[in-house]
Amino acid sequence: VQLQASGGGLVQAGGSLRLSCAASGRTFSSYDMGWFRQTPGKAREFVAVINWSDGSTYYGDSVKGRFTISRDNAKNTVYLQMNNLKPEDTAVYYCAGRVGYEYDQWGQGTQVTVSS
């Protein structure tokens, strides 16, 4: 599966953005889909994941209660709704997919910048 992330941009603190990740390929519905983020000089950080079979979700501690991951298998798309954004959420956001334990499919990233 190939992934294309979009929806990033510049937003003020307290604002919202919705990221999208469009997937090509017929096996999208069999993939767990996750979002990660990275800033220069820092390790990549896990943001959220949604399970392929039951839709269960899991979030990183820094985004719990503010971000929501969802998926539409009919549209081969996964979303990340980000509310109450903070300057520390500024990063390049990547979507990724996995069938097994490791994420082996990655999108190209979309920049999110939150101004204070």
RODO-2510 file (C-alpha; in nm, 4 decimals, decimal comma):
residues 116
     n   res          X          Y          Z
     1     v     0,0000     0,0000     0,0000
     2     q     0,1214     0,3530    -0,0806
     3     l     0,0361     0,6426     0,1486
     4     q    -0,0156     1,0135     0,0823
     5     a    -0,0571     1,2478     0,3783
     6     s    -0,2167     1,5912     0,3521
     7     g    -0,3921     1,8575     0,5559
     8     g    -0,1040     2,0182     0,7388
     9     g    -0,0652     2,3906     0,7719
    10     l    -0,0227     2,6866     1,0033
    11     v    -0,2701     2,7317     1,2880
    12     q    -0,2844     2,9340     1,6061
    13     a    -0,2644     2,7699     1,9444
    14     g    -0,6035     2,6384     2,0459
    15     g    -0,7046     2,5785     1,6864
    16     s    -0,7784     2,2598     1,4969
    17     l    -0,6569     2,0747     1,1911
    18     r    -0,7544     1,7492     1,0284
    19     l    -0,4895     1,5425     0,8583
    20     s    -0,5747     1,2864     0,5950
    21     c    -0,3795     0,9905     0,4686
    22     a    -0,4969     0,8403     0,1428
    23     a    -0,3871     0,4880     0,0639
    24     s    -0,3662     0,3095    -0,2653
    25     g    -0,4011    -0,0644    -0,2876
    26     r    -0,6727    -0,3117    -0,2191
    27     t    -0,5332    -0,4353     0,1129
    28     f    -0,5704    -0,1075     0,3055
    29     s    -0,8419    -0,2487     0,5290
    30     s    -0,5987    -0,5151     0,6531
    31     y    -0,3495    -0,2604     0,7824
    32     d    -0,3249    -0,1063     1,1243
    33     m    -0,2794     0,2630     1,0517
    34     g    -0,0789     0,4990     1,2643
    35     w     0,0327     0,8581     1,2854
    36     f     0,3761     0,9670     1,3989
    37     r     0,5467     1,3037     1,4198
    38     q     0,9007     1,4302     1,4188
    39     t     1,0804     1,7571     1,4798
    40     p     1,4430     1,8280     1,3824
    41     g     1,6904     1,6772     1,6230
    42     k     1,4318     1,4662     1,8016
    43     a     1,3284     1,1050     1,7747
    44     r     1,0113     1,0177     1,5936
    45     e     0,7155     1,0191     1,8299
    46     f     0,4153     0,7909     1,8219
    47     v     0,0858     0,9811     1,8016
    48     a    -0,1977     0,7366     1,7428
    49     v    -0,2938     0,4045     1,5881
    50     i    -0,6191     0,2469     1,4771
    51     n    -0,6609    -0,1278     1,4534
    52     w    -0,7617    -0,2777     1,1212
    53     s    -1,0042    -0,5361     1,2523
    54     d    -1,2044    -0,3770     1,5341
    55     g    -1,1235    -0,0090     1,4974
    56     s    -0,9762     0,0154     1,8434
    57     t    -0,7512     0,3138     1,8978
    58     y    -0,4516     0,4006     2,1095
    59     y    -0,2868     0,7383     2,1652
    60     g     0,0378     0,8813     2,2825
    61     d     0,0173     1,0487     2,6227
    62     s     0,0891     1,3947     2,4846
    63     v    -0,2175     1,3944     2,2570
    64     k    -0,4760     1,2008     2,4568
    65     g    -0,8036     1,3855     2,4813
    66     r    -0,7095     1,6278     2,2015
    67     f    -0,6490     1,4119     1,8943
    68     t    -0,8769     1,1538     1,7369
    69     i    -0,7774     0,8950     1,4786
    70     s    -1,0373     0,7418     1,2504
    71     r    -1,0525     0,5541     0,9243
    72     d    -1,2852     0,5091     0,6303
    73     n    -1,2026     0,1798     0,4631
    74     a    -1,4411     0,2529     0,1774
    75     k    -1,2328     0,5603     0,0936
    76     n    -0,8970     0,4015     0,1827
    77     t    -0,8305     0,6958     0,4105
    78     v    -0,7240     0,7471     0,7685
    79     y    -0,7726     1,0769     0,9482
    80     l    -0,6224     1,2549     1,2432
    81     q    -0,8437     1,5219     1,3945
    82     m    -0,6310     1,7531     1,6049
    83     n    -0,8026     1,9896     1,8458
    84     n    -0,6727     2,2358     2,1024
    85     l    -0,3388     2,2451     1,9265
    86     k    -0,0338     2,3605     2,1161
    87     p     0,2994     2,5003     1,9920
    88     e     0,4661     2,1758     2,1024
    89     d     0,2520     1,9906     1,8480
    90     t     0,4548     2,1563     1,5729
    91     a     0,6168     1,8785     1,3695
    92     v     0,6124     1,6886     1,0447
    93     y     0,3360     1,4323     1,0708
    94     y     0,3630     1,0959     0,9004
    95     c     0,1075     0,8262     0,8441
    96     a     0,2186     0,4675     0,8449
    97     g     0,0737     0,1235     0,7978
    98     r     0,1556    -0,2195     0,9281
    99     v     0,0303    -0,5717     0,8842
   100     g     0,2529    -0,7302     1,1449
   101     y     0,4423    -0,5700     1,4293
   102     e     0,6550    -0,3254     1,2334
   103     y     0,5331    -0,0237     1,0384
   104     d     0,6641    -0,0875     0,6895
   105     q     0,4632     0,1565     0,4805
   106     w     0,5187     0,5301     0,5265
   107     g     0,3748     0,8425     0,3729
   108     q     0,5817     1,1468     0,2806
   109     g     0,4854     1,3668     0,5767
   110     t     0,2891     1,6876     0,6157
   111     q     0,4049     1,9910     0,8146
   112     v     0,1969     2,1170     1,1044
   113     t     0,2969     2,4479     1,2598
   114     v     0,1214     2,5870     1,5666
   115     s     0,1908     2,9483     1,6543
   116     s     0,1628     3,0811     2,0082
***
